[in-house]
Amino acid sequence: MRKIDKKVADSYFKTRTTLIMIYLAIGFVVSYGCVLFAEPLSNITFNGFPLHYYMGAQGAVLTFIILLFVNAVVSDRVDRKYGIDEARNESIGSGKTVDH
């Protein structure tokens, strides 16, 4: 397996950490935002339920599921950008030799 330059590795982990912080911030806003704005959101109904209740019961869960898929797609793009290839990882894991 080839050695990765320290600057490239630092940039990769900085990008990944930034993305994780963004996902956590979105999750925090969705989870606690509907609690902070529960009274104004109670005047709006969605499927017969007050919006704050719907967001707490369904919306937050759906947002987290969507964030999981977004994370998978964006992570694959970041990996490709920094030269981390899934096919190469599989060939290394299967015992094939790799030319440096």
N, CA, C and O atoms as a MOPAC input file, in Angstrom:
PM7 MOZYME 1SCF
protein

 N      0.83800 1    -1.15900 1     0.00000 1
 C      0.00000 1     0.00000 1     0.00000 1
 C      0.89200 1     1.23500 1     0.00000 1
 O      1.86300 1     1.31600 1     0.75300 1
 N      0.55300 1     2.18400 1    -0.84500 1
 C      1.41300 1     3.36100 1    -0.93500 1
 C      1.18300 1     4.28100 1     0.25400 1
 O      0.10700 1     4.32100 1     0.85000 1
 N      2.21200 1     4.99800 1     0.56400 1
 C      2.14300 1     5.93400 1     1.67500 1
 C      1.50800 1     7.23600 1     1.18900 1
 O      1.80200 1     7.70000 1     0.08700 1
 N      0.65700 1     7.81100 1     1.99200 1
 C     -0.02600 1     9.04600 1     1.63800 1
 C      0.73600 1    10.21900 1     2.23700 1
 O      1.16700 1    10.17700 1     3.38900 1
 N      0.89300 1    11.26200 1     1.43700 1
 C      1.56800 1    12.46900 1     1.88900 1
 C      0.82000 1    13.06300 1     3.08400 1
 O     -0.41000 1    13.04300 1     3.12800 1
 N      1.56900 1    13.58600 1     4.04100 1
 C      0.95400 1    14.12900 1     5.25800 1
 C      0.00300 1    15.28200 1     4.95000 1
 O     -1.05300 1    15.38600 1     5.57500 1
 N      0.34900 1    16.14100 1     4.01200 1
 C     -0.52100 1    17.27400 1     3.67300 1
 C     -1.83600 1    16.78800 1     3.07700 1
 O     -2.89700 1    17.34500 1     3.36100 1
 N     -1.76300 1    15.75200 1     2.25400 1
 C     -2.98000 1    15.19100 1     1.65900 1
 C     -3.83400 1    14.54400 1     2.74100 1
 O     -5.05200 1    14.72300 1     2.76000 1
 N     -3.20300 1    13.79100 1     3.64300 1
 C     -3.94000 1    13.13500 1     4.72100 1
 C     -4.57800 1    14.16900 1     5.65200 1
 O     -5.72400 1    14.00300 1     6.07100 1
 N     -3.84100 1    15.23500 1     5.97700 1
 C     -4.40500 1    16.28700 1     6.83100 1
 C     -5.58500 1    16.97200 1     6.16200 1
 O     -6.59300 1    17.25800 1     6.80700 1
 N     -5.45600 1    17.23500 1     4.86900 1
 C     -6.54700 1    17.86500 1     4.12600 1
 C     -7.76800 1    16.95200 1     4.07100 1
 O     -8.90300 1    17.41100 1     4.20500 1
 N     -7.52800 1    15.65700 1     3.87200 1
 C     -8.61600 1    14.67400 1     3.83200 1
 C     -9.37800 1    14.65100 1     5.15800 1
 O    -10.60800 1    14.71400 1     5.17200 1
 N     -8.65100 1    14.56100 1     6.26400 1
 C     -9.30700 1    14.48100 1     7.56600 1
 C     -9.95700 1    15.80300 1     7.95500 1
 O    -10.96600 1    15.81100 1     8.66100 1
 N     -9.39400 1    16.91900 1     7.50400 1
 C    -10.03000 1    18.20400 1     7.75300 1
 C    -11.36400 1    18.28400 1     7.00700 1
 O    -12.35800 1    18.75400 1     7.56000 1
 N    -11.38300 1    17.83000 1     5.76600 1
 C    -12.62000 1    17.81200 1     4.98800 1
 C    -13.65200 1    16.90600 1     5.63500 1
 O    -14.81600 1    17.28700 1     5.76300 1
 N    -13.24100 1    15.70800 1     6.04500 1
 C    -14.17200 1    14.76600 1     6.67600 1
 C    -14.71200 1    15.31500 1     7.99800 1
 O    -15.90000 1    15.18000 1     8.28800 1
 N    -13.85000 1    15.92800 1     8.79100 1
 C    -14.28000 1    16.49200 1    10.06800 1
 C    -15.25500 1    17.64300 1     9.85400 1
 O    -16.23800 1    17.77300 1    10.58400 1
 N    -14.98600 1    18.47800 1     8.85600 1
 C    -15.89500 1    19.58000 1     8.54300 1
 C    -17.26500 1    19.05100 1     8.14300 1
 O    -18.28500 1    19.58100 1     8.58300 1
 N    -17.30100 1    18.02100 1     7.32100 1
 C    -18.57500 1    17.43800 1     6.89500 1
 C    -19.33600 1    16.85000 1     8.08600 1
 O    -20.55200 1    17.01300 1     8.18900 1
 N    -18.63600 1    16.17900 1     8.96700 1
 C    -19.28300 1    15.60000 1    10.14400 1
 C    -19.87000 1    16.69800 1    11.02600 1
 O    -20.97300 1    16.55700 1    11.55600 1
 N    -19.12600 1    17.79100 1    11.18000 1
 C    -19.63900 1    18.90100 1    11.98800 1
 C    -20.88400 1    19.51800 1    11.34500 1
 O    -21.81000 1    19.91200 1    12.05400 1
 N    -20.91600 1    19.60700 1    10.02500 1
 C    -22.09100 1    20.13100 1     9.32900 1
 C    -23.28300 1    19.21200 1     9.55200 1
 O    -24.38400 1    19.68300 1     9.83600 1
 N    -23.07300 1    17.89700 1     9.42500 1
 C    -24.16800 1    16.94500 1     9.63400 1
 C    -24.68800 1    17.00300 1    11.07400 1
 O    -25.89400 1    16.93100 1    11.30600 1
 N    -23.78200 1    17.13300 1    12.02400 1
 C    -24.20400 1    17.23300 1    13.42400 1
 C    -24.98600 1    18.52200 1    13.68000 1
 O    -25.95700 1    18.52700 1    14.43600 1
 N    -24.55600 1    19.60900 1    13.04600 1
 C    -25.27100 1    20.88000 1    13.20600 1
 C    -26.67600 1    20.78800 1    12.61900 1
 O    -27.63000 1    21.28000 1    13.22000 1
 N    -26.81000 1    20.16500 1    11.45700 1
 C    -28.13600 1    19.98500 1    10.85500 1
 C    -29.01100 1    19.13600 1    11.76900 1
 O    -30.17500 1    19.46600 1    11.99700 1
 N    -28.45900 1    18.05000 1    12.29300 1
 C    -29.21100 1    17.19700 1    13.21000 1
 C    -29.64100 1    17.93600 1    14.46800 1
 O    -30.76000 1    17.75600 1    14.94800 1
 N    -28.75400 1    18.76800 1    15.00200 1
 C    -29.08100 1    19.54300 1    16.19300 1
 C    -30.21200 1    20.52200 1    15.90900 1
 O    -31.15500 1    20.63500 1    16.69200 1
 N    -30.11300 1    21.23200 1    14.78200 1
 C    -31.14200 1    22.21900 1    14.43500 1
 C    -32.49200 1    21.53900 1    14.22700 1
 O    -33.51800 1    22.04400 1    14.68300 1
 N    -32.49500 1    20.40900 1    13.55000 1
 C    -33.75900 1    19.70800 1    13.29900 1
 C    -34.34000 1    19.15800 1    14.60200 1
 O    -35.54600 1    19.24300 1    14.83400 1
 N    -33.48000 1    18.59600 1    15.44900 1
 C    -33.97200 1    18.00000 1    16.69700 1
 C    -34.48200 1    19.03600 1    17.67900 1
 O    -35.58200 1    18.90800 1    18.21700 1
 N    -33.67800 1    20.06000 1    17.91000 1
 C    -34.02800 1    21.03100 1    18.93900 1
 C    -34.73700 1    22.26200 1    18.39500 1
 O    -35.35100 1    23.00700 1    19.15900 1
 N    -34.66200 1    22.48700 1    17.09000 1
 C    -35.33600 1    23.63100 1    16.49500 1
 C    -36.84400 1    23.53800 1    16.61700 1
 O    -37.51800 1    24.53200 1    16.88400 1
 N    -37.37500 1    22.32300 1    16.41900 1
 C    -38.83300 1    22.17900 1    16.53400 1
 C    -39.28600 1    22.32700 1    17.98600 1
 O    -40.43500 1    22.69500 1    18.23100 1
 N    -38.41500 1    22.05100 1    18.94800 1
 C    -38.76200 1    22.25100 1    20.35600 1
 C    -38.73100 1    23.74300 1    20.69500 1
 O    -39.60500 1    24.24200 1    21.40400 1
 N    -37.72700 1    24.44400 1    20.19000 1
 C    -37.61400 1    25.87200 1    20.48500 1
 C    -38.75000 1    26.68000 1    19.86500 1
 O    -39.19100 1    27.68000 1    20.43200 1
 N    -39.21600 1    26.24400 1    18.70600 1
 C    -40.27900 1    26.96500 1    18.00700 1
 C    -41.59600 1    26.20000 1    18.03800 1
 O    -42.38100 1    26.28600 1    17.09400 1
 N    -41.84600 1    25.46300 1    19.09700 1
 C    -43.04500 1    24.62600 1    19.17700 1
 C    -44.32400 1    25.45300 1    19.17600 1
 O    -45.29500 1    25.09500 1    18.50800 1
 N    -44.33100 1    26.54100 1    19.90900 1
 C    -45.56700 1    27.32200 1    19.98500 1
 C    -45.94100 1    27.95400 1    18.64400 1
 O    -47.09300 1    27.82000 1    18.23000 1
 N    -45.03100 1    28.63500 1    17.94700 1
 C    -45.42200 1    29.17900 1    16.64200 1
 C    -45.74700 1    28.08700 1    15.61400 1
 O    -46.60300 1    28.27300 1    14.74900 1
 N    -45.05000 1    26.94200 1    15.72100 1
 C    -45.30300 1    25.85700 1    14.76700 1
 C    -46.60400 1    25.11200 1    15.05600 1
 O    -47.09200 1    24.38700 1    14.19000 1
 N    -47.17100 1    25.27100 1    16.23500 1
 C    -48.40500 1    24.55500 1    16.57300 1
 C    -49.60700 1    25.08700 1    15.81000 1
 O    -50.62800 1    24.40700 1    15.71200 1
 N    -49.49800 1    26.29800 1    15.26500 1
 C    -50.59100 1    26.86200 1    14.47000 1
 C    -50.64400 1    26.27400 1    13.06000 1
 O    -51.67400 1    26.35800 1    12.39100 1
 N    -49.55000 1    25.68400 1    12.61100 1
 C    -49.47000 1    25.07600 1    11.27700 1
 C    -49.73800 1    23.58700 1    11.41900 1
 O    -49.17100 1    22.93600 1    12.29600 1
 N    -50.60300 1    23.03800 1    10.55800 1
 C    -50.88400 1    21.60500 1    10.61800 1
 C    -50.34900 1    20.92400 1     9.36500 1
 O    -50.30700 1    21.50900 1     8.28300 1
 N    -49.94000 1    19.66700 1     9.54600 1
 C    -49.44900 1    18.84400 1     8.45200 1
 C    -50.01800 1    17.45100 1     8.65200 1
 O    -49.75300 1    16.81100 1     9.66900 1
 N    -50.79000 1    16.98300 1     7.70100 1
 C    -51.48700 1    15.68700 1     7.80800 1
 C    -52.37300 1    15.62800 1     9.05800 1
 O    -52.52900 1    14.56300 1     9.65600 1
 N    -52.93700 1    16.73500 1     9.44300 1
 C    -53.84200 1    16.76800 1    10.58200 1
 C    -53.16700 1    16.89700 1    11.93000 1
 O    -53.85000 1    16.93900 1    12.95300 1
 N    -51.84300 1    16.96200 1    11.96100 1
 C    -51.10200 1    17.09700 1    13.21300 1
 C    -50.43700 1    18.46900 1    13.25000 1
 O    -50.11000 1    19.02400 1    12.20100 1
 N    -50.23500 1    19.02000 1    14.43900 1
 C    -49.46100 1    20.26200 1    14.52500 1
 C    -48.04000 1    20.02100 1    13.99000 1
 O    -47.47000 1    18.94900 1    14.19300 1
 N    -47.48200 1    21.01800 1    13.31300 1
 C    -46.18200 1    20.83000 1    12.65500 1
 C    -45.07600 1    20.47900 1    13.64300 1
 O    -44.20800 1    19.66900 1    13.31700 1
 N    -45.08000 1    21.05900 1    14.83500 1
 C    -44.02100 1    20.73000 1    15.79600 1
 C    -44.10100 1    19.25700 1    16.21800 1
 O    -43.06800 1    18.62200 1    16.42700 1
 N    -45.29500 1    18.71700 1    16.34300 1
 C    -45.43900 1    17.30600 1    16.69600 1
 C    -44.97000 1    16.42400 1    15.53800 1
 O    -44.25100 1    15.44600 1    15.74300 1
 N    -45.38200 1    16.77900 1    14.32600 1
 C    -44.98400 1    15.99300 1    13.15400 1
 C    -43.46400 1    16.00200 1    12.99300 1
 O    -42.86600 1    14.95900 1    12.73000 1
 N    -42.83400 1    17.17000 1    13.15000 1
 C    -41.37700 1    17.24300 1    13.00100 1
 C    -40.68100 1    16.41600 1    14.08500 1
 O    -39.65900 1    15.78300 1    13.81700 1
 N    -41.21600 1    16.41600 1    15.28200 1
 C    -40.61500 1    15.61800 1    16.34500 1
 C    -40.80200 1    14.13300 1    16.12500 1
 O    -39.90200 1    13.34300 1    16.41100 1
 N    -41.96400 1    13.74200 1    15.61900 1
 C    -42.27100 1    12.31900 1    15.46100 1
 C    -41.75800 1    11.74500 1    14.14600 1
 O    -41.27800 1    10.61200 1    14.11700 1
 N    -41.85100 1    12.50300 1    13.06300 1
 C    -41.49800 1    11.96400 1    11.74700 1
 C    -40.36900 1    12.73600 1    11.07000 1
 O    -39.44400 1    12.13800 1    10.52000 1
 N    -40.44800 1    14.04700 1    11.11200 1
 C    -39.52100 1    14.87700 1    10.34600 1
 C    -38.07300 1    14.71000 1    10.74800 1
 O    -37.19500 1    14.64000 1     9.88800 1
 N    -37.81000 1    14.64600 1    12.03900 1
 C    -36.43200 1    14.49700 1    12.49900 1
 C    -35.86600 1    13.15100 1    12.07500 1
 O    -34.71200 1    13.06800 1    11.65500 1
 N    -36.65100 1    12.11400 1    12.18100 1
 C    -36.19400 1    10.78200 1    11.78500 1
 C    -35.91100 1    10.73900 1    10.28500 1
 O    -34.88800 1    10.20100 1     9.86000 1
 N    -36.80600 1    11.30000 1     9.49200 1
 C    -36.59000 1    11.34500 1     8.04900 1
 C    -35.35600 1    12.17100 1     7.69700 1
 O    -34.60700 1    11.81600 1     6.78700 1
 N    -35.14900 1    13.25200 1     8.40400 1
 C    -33.96800 1    14.08100 1     8.15800 1
 C    -32.69700 1    13.29300 1     8.44400 1
 O    -31.73800 1    13.38200 1     7.67800 1
 N    -32.66800 1    12.53000 1     9.52100 1
 C    -31.48700 1    11.73900 1     9.84600 1
 C    -31.23900 1    10.65000 1     8.80300 1
 O    -30.08700 1    10.38000 1     8.46200 1
 N    -32.28400 1    10.02800 1     8.29900 1
 C    -32.12800 1     9.01000 1     7.25600 1
 C    -31.58700 1     9.64700 1     5.98000 1
 O    -30.70400 1     9.08600 1     5.33000 1
 N    -32.10700 1    10.80400 1     5.62400 1
 C    -31.60700 1    11.51000 1     4.43300 1
 C    -30.14600 1    11.90300 1     4.63200 1
 O    -29.34600 1    11.80400 1     3.70200 1
 N    -29.79200 1    12.34700 1     5.84100 1
 C    -28.39800 1    12.69100 1     6.11700 1
 C    -27.47400 1    11.48700 1     5.97900 1
 O    -26.32900 1    11.64300 1     5.55400 1
 N    -27.93900 1    10.30300 1     6.32500 1
 C    -27.12600 1     9.10300 1     6.15100 1
 C    -26.80100 1     8.85900 1     4.68500 1
 O    -25.66000 1     8.55300 1     4.33700 1
 N    -27.81300 1     8.99800 1     3.82200 1
 C    -27.58300 1     8.79000 1     2.39600 1
 C    -26.70000 1     9.89200 1     1.80300 1
 O    -25.82700 1     9.62200 1     0.97900 1
 N    -26.93500 1    11.12500 1     2.22900 1
 C    -26.09700 1    12.23300 1     1.75500 1
 C    -24.65100 1    12.01600 1     2.19400 1
 O    -23.72700 1    12.25000 1     1.41500 1
 N    -24.45100 1    11.57500 1     3.42200 1
 C    -23.11000 1    11.29600 1     3.91200 1
 C    -22.42800 1    10.21700 1     3.07800 1
 O    -21.24300 1    10.34200 1     2.76700 1
 N    -23.14300 1     9.17200 1     2.71400 1
 C    -22.54800 1     8.09800 1     1.91600 1
 C    -22.10400 1     8.60500 1     0.55300 1
 O    -21.00400 1     8.28700 1     0.10100 1
 N    -22.94600 1     9.38500 1    -0.10100 1
 C    -22.61200 1     9.89100 1    -1.43900 1
 C    -21.44700 1    10.88200 1    -1.36600 1
 O    -20.50100 1    10.79400 1    -2.14900 1
 N    -21.52000 1    11.81000 1    -0.43700 1
 C    -20.46500 1    12.82400 1    -0.31700 1
 C    -19.15300 1    12.16900 1     0.11300 1
 O    -18.08900 1    12.56100 1    -0.36600 1
 N    -19.20700 1    11.19200 1     0.99300 1
 C    -17.99200 1    10.50600 1     1.43200 1
 C    -17.30700 1     9.79000 1     0.27800 1
 O    -16.08000 1     9.80600 1     0.17800 1
 N    -18.08800 1     9.16300 1    -0.59300 1
 C    -17.50300 1     8.51300 1    -1.76700 1
 C    -16.80400 1     9.52500 1    -2.66700 1
 O    -15.72700 1     9.24900 1    -3.19500 1
 N    -17.40900 1    10.68900 1    -2.84200 1
 C    -16.79500 1    11.73000 1    -3.67400 1
 C    -15.50800 1    12.25400 1    -3.04600 1
 O    -14.52000 1    12.47500 1    -3.74500 1
 N    -15.51900 1    12.45100 1    -1.73300 1
 C    -14.31100 1    12.92300 1    -1.04100 1
 C    -13.22000 1    11.86500 1    -1.13400 1
 O    -12.05600 1    12.19700 1    -1.36100 1
 N    -13.58000 1    10.59600 1    -0.96100 1
 C    -12.59300 1     9.52100 1    -1.07300 1
 C    -11.95900 1     9.50300 1    -2.45700 1
 O    -10.74000 1     9.38000 1    -2.58000 1
 N    -12.78200 1     9.62500 1    -3.50700 1
 C    -12.24700 1     9.64500 1    -4.86800 1
 C    -11.36400 1    10.86200 1    -5.09500 1
 O    -10.34900 1    10.76700 1    -5.78400 1
 N    -11.73200 1    11.99900 1    -4.52800 1
 C    -10.95100 1    13.22600 1    -4.69100 1
 C     -9.55100 1    13.06300 1    -4.11900 1
 O     -8.58100 1    13.56800 1    -4.68500 1
 N     -9.44600 1    12.36000 1    -2.99900 1
 C     -8.15400 1    12.18500 1    -2.34800 1
 C     -7.47800 1    10.85600 1    -2.70300 1
 O     -6.49500 1    10.48000 1    -2.06500 1
 N     -7.98200 1    10.15300 1    -3.69500 1
 C     -7.32000 1     8.95400 1    -4.19400 1
 C     -7.56900 1     7.69600 1    -3.39900 1
 O     -6.78300 1     6.75100 1    -3.47300 1
 N     -8.63700 1     7.66300 1    -2.64800 1
 C     -8.98600 1     6.44600 1    -1.91100 1
 C    -10.02200 1     5.71600 1    -2.74800 1
 O    -11.18600 1     6.11300 1    -2.80200 1
 N     -9.58600 1     4.64500 1    -3.40100 1
 C    -10.42900 1     3.94600 1    -4.35800 1
 C    -10.89800 1     2.61700 1    -3.76400 1
 O    -10.09200 1     1.83300 1    -3.26200 1
 N    -12.20100 1     2.37400 1    -3.82500 1
 C    -12.77400 1     1.14900 1    -3.25000 1
 C    -12.25100 1    -0.10300 1    -3.96500 1
 O    -11.98900 1    -1.11700 1    -3.31900 1
 N    -12.09800 1    -0.04000 1    -5.27600 1
 C    -11.60800 1    -1.19900 1    -6.02400 1
 C    -10.18600 1    -1.54700 1    -5.59500 1
 O     -9.84600 1    -2.72200 1    -5.45400 1
 N     -9.35900 1    -0.52700 1    -5.38900 1
 C     -7.99200 1    -0.78200 1    -4.94500 1
 C     -7.97800 1    -1.36300 1    -3.53800 1
 O     -7.17300 1    -2.24600 1    -3.24300 1
 N     -8.85500 1    -0.88100 1    -2.67000 1
 C     -8.94000 1    -1.42400 1    -1.31300 1
 C     -9.36000 1    -2.88600 1    -1.33400 1
 O     -8.84900 1    -3.68800 1    -0.55300 1
 N    -10.29100 1    -3.24300 1    -2.22400 1
 C    -10.72100 1    -4.64100 1    -2.33200 1
 C     -9.59800 1    -5.52200 1    -2.85000 1
 O     -9.44200 1    -6.65000 1    -2.38200 1
 N     -8.80500 1    -5.03200 1    -3.81300 1
 C     -7.70400 1    -5.84100 1    -4.33800 1
 C     -6.62900 1    -6.03800 1    -3.27500 1
 O     -6.01500 1    -7.10300 1    -3.20200 1
 N     -6.40000 1    -5.02100 1    -2.45400 1
 C     -5.43200 1    -5.15500 1    -1.36400 1
 C     -5.94900 1    -6.15100 1    -0.33600 1
 O     -5.18800 1    -6.97500 1     0.17200 1
 N     -7.23700 1    -6.07900 1    -0.02800 1
 C     -7.82900 1    -6.97300 1     0.95900 1
 C     -7.91400 1    -8.41500 1     0.49900 1
 O     -7.93900 1    -9.32600 1     1.32600 1
 N     -7.95800 1    -8.63600 1    -0.80400 1
 C     -8.06100 1   -10.00500 1    -1.30700 1
 C     -6.71200 1   -10.68700 1    -1.42500 1
 O     -6.64900 1   -11.85700 1    -1.80200 1
 N     -5.63200 1    -9.98500 1    -1.11300 1
 C     -4.31100 1   -10.59600 1    -1.12100 1
 C     -3.51800 1   -10.34900 1    -2.38000 1
 O     -2.39000 1   -10.83000 1    -2.48500 1
 N     -4.05200 1    -9.62300 1    -3.33800 1
 C     -3.30400 1    -9.29700 1    -4.55100 1
 C     -2.23600 1    -8.27900 1    -4.22800 1
 O     -2.40500 1    -7.43800 1    -3.34500 1
 N     -1.15400 1    -8.36100 1    -4.94000 1
 C     -0.07400 1    -7.40100 1    -4.70900 1
 C     -0.37600 1    -6.09900 1    -5.43200 1
 O     -1.10900 1    -6.06300 1    -6.42100 1
 N      0.20500 1    -5.04600 1    -4.91500 1
 C     -0.01600 1    -3.72000 1    -5.47700 1
 C      1.34300 1    -3.15200 1    -5.85600 1
 O      2.28900 1    -3.20200 1    -5.07000 1
 N      1.43200 1    -2.61100 1    -7.07000 1
 C      2.67000 1    -1.95400 1    -7.48700 1
 C      2.71500 1    -0.55700 1    -6.90700 1
 O      1.71100 1     0.15500 1    -6.87700 1
 N      3.89500 1    -0.17700 1    -6.44600 1
 C      4.04700 1     1.16100 1    -5.85600 1
 C      4.60300 1     2.09700 1    -6.88200 1
 O      4.81000 1     3.27600 1    -6.59400 1

